[in-house]
Structure formats: C-alpha cells, structure tokens
C-alpha cells in the first residue's frame, strides 16, 4: 500500500500506477453534480470579470486538490459526518475537463470514465481514484473533520472540506492514462 498526503504534487502523482492501493491523508473536497455546475458557473463568471476581480468566485483553490464525488449524510452521534460513499463518477464527466484545466489533480469516485476524461487526466497529469461502493459507513470512519465551505443551499450536495486519515482508494486511471477498466482480452 502506498501512503499519500495532500495536496497532490506532480511527483506524487507520477509515482502512482493504475491498480495501486493507496491510503490518503490530508484535505479533500466533496462535490457532486449540482456543486460541479455551480463551480463551472463561477469559472465562467470569473472569465467575464476584469483581471483585478478574477480572484473572487471559486469556493476553494482547485490547484493540486482532490474532489471526492460524494454527498454525505448528516453527522451522527460523535462523528463529524454520516455515511460518505462514492457517487458514480461518469455523472461528473461533463464537468471534469474544465476543472482539470484549472489544475485539479485528483478525483475519487466509482466506476468508469469517458474517453474524453481519460485523455484529459493524461494531458493534465492528474489521477482518478476508486473508493469502494457500499462501504459508506466504513469510509466515514476515515473522516476526522468536515465543514461546509460552499453552496450550503444544496444540502447533502454542498461542498465540504474533509480532513481524512488513511482513506483507502485504488488508482483507477493514472497520469499516463493507464486504466484498470481497460482489460484487453487475451486470445
């Protein structure tokens, strides 16, 4: 198992290969469909602003960060968050390329990605991780702190900043474009 701390750097990303089991510690952000749409709207608005106003608009700096495709349930008892499992990543494919262009370096979700996203991951030297679906309660135990940082009106789809420790993932698509879903049949 490889140990990884955030934020991601090009060296850290280059050391990962499709199929690696990784334990992530540090800060990551949650975002699903509705939040992605708002982020892209903020990026579009930011482009329309004069240069002096361009620093406003995004809820967090995307550079070198990881977005976890999750919409956690409300916190229970003494835990900082409720169940927090991955959402099907292909739902975010139409939003992904512009975020990679803004230097997002990692995504966590479940399932395959489109060819366009795979090419963008390779081009922008990013990485796509899989989290185990169906293990939301277990994954929540790896989250030490959670706070809503944007779009609270979206409820469970609000953007959260999560502090995680030893969060288990698998490298599904590495920065070279190698993909664990692309298993060619041997004949």
N, C-alpha and C positions, 0 to 999 in steps of 0.2 A: 504494500500500500504506500502511495506517495502522500506526503504531507504538503499542503499548500496554504499559504496565508494571503489574504487580500490586503491591498489592491493587487491586481494582476500586472505583471510586467512581461515584456516580450521574452525574456529569458525563462521565466516560469512557464509561460505558455509553450515555448519551443521544447521544453523538457517533457511535455505530455504527449502520449501516443494513444490513438484510438484503442479502447479496451482497458486502459489503465484504471485501477481502482484508486480513488483519491479521497482524502479527508481534508475538508476545507475549514479553516478557522479565520474569523475576521468579520468584516461588514459586507453584507449583500443587501439587495433591494428587491422587494416583491412588486410585480406589476403584471396585470392581465390585460385582456382586450381593451376595456374601457380606459384604463390608465395609459396604455400604449397610444391610443387615439389622442388623448389629451397631450401627451408628450410630443407627438408629431405636430399637433396644432400649435404648441408652444414653439417648436423649432421653426415652423412656417412663419409664425408671427415675429419671431426673433430675426429672421432673414429680412423681414419687411421694415424693421426698425433702423433708424440711423445708427452708425457704428458706435456712437457713445452710449447707446442704450442696449447694446447687444448682450450685456452680461445678465440682464434680467430674463426671467421666463422659464427656465428649466427647474424642476424641483430638486435635482441633485446633479452634480457634475458626472456625466456618463463616462468620462475618460478613465480607463483601466478598471471599470467596475463590472460586477456580475448582477444580472437581473434573474431572479427566481420567478418563474411563471407559477404563481400560487395566489390563492385567495383564502387566507387562513380564517378559521372560525374564531369567534371571540374567545378571549382568555378564560381559563377555568381555574378555580382554586388559586393556588400559589404560583401558577405558571404564567410566564409573560405572554403566552399565546395559546390558542386552541390547536386543533389539528391543522397541519400545514403540509399538505401533499402537493405534488406537482400537477399542473394542468397540461393538457395536450398541447405541445409546442407548435404544431402546424397552424394552430389558430392565430399565432403571432407572426407567421411568416410574412404577411403583407406589410408589417411594421418593422421588421428586423433590419433590412438593409440600411435604411436611413440612420438607425441607431448605431450600427457598426461604423458607418461613415463619420459619426460623432465620437468615435473611439471607444464605444462599449466593447469590452473584451471577452465577456463570458455570459452564457445563458445556462440556466438549469431548468429542465422540464422533463417531459416524457414523450416518446415517440419520434418518428422520422421527421426530417426537414425537407423542404423543397430543394430542387437543384439550384435555384437562384440563391437561396440562403447558404447552401453548401459552398458555392463559388465565392460568395461574399465573406464567409468565415475564412476561407483560404486567402483571399485577396487582402483582408484586413488583419490577418494573423490573430484570429480570435479562437475561441473554443466553445463547444457545446457539450454540456454535461447532462447525464440522465440521473434522475433521482427515482428511487423505487416507488412506483404507483401502488396504492393500497397500504402504504406504511405511514400515513399522515400523522398518526399519534406518536409513533416512534421518532419520526423526523422532528416533531415539535420538541422532543426532549433535548435536541441538539441546539435549540434556540435559547439563548441566555437573556436577550433583551429584545424588545420590539417596540417601535414607536411609529405612529403615522406621521409622515412628513409632507404628504400632499394629497389632495383630492379626497378629503375625508367624506365628502358627499357621496362617494362611490361605495361606502360601506366596506364589505369584505374585499372589494377590489381597489381600495385606496392604496397608495404607495406607502410601504412600510420600510423602515430601515431595520434590518435584523442584525444582531450580533450573534454569530454562530460559533460553535466549538465542535470540532471533529464531525462535521456534517458529511455523511457518506454519499459519494457520487461515482459515476463511471464516465470516462471520457468517451462520448459517442462519436464526435467529429473533432479531429484535431486540427491544428493550424496548417497542416499540409493537405487537408482535405480528405484524409483517410477517415472512413466511415464504418462503424461496426454493423450498420444495417446493409451494407453493400457486400454481401457474401456471394461471390460467384460460385455457381455450381461446378463441381469438378466432374468431368465426364469420363 
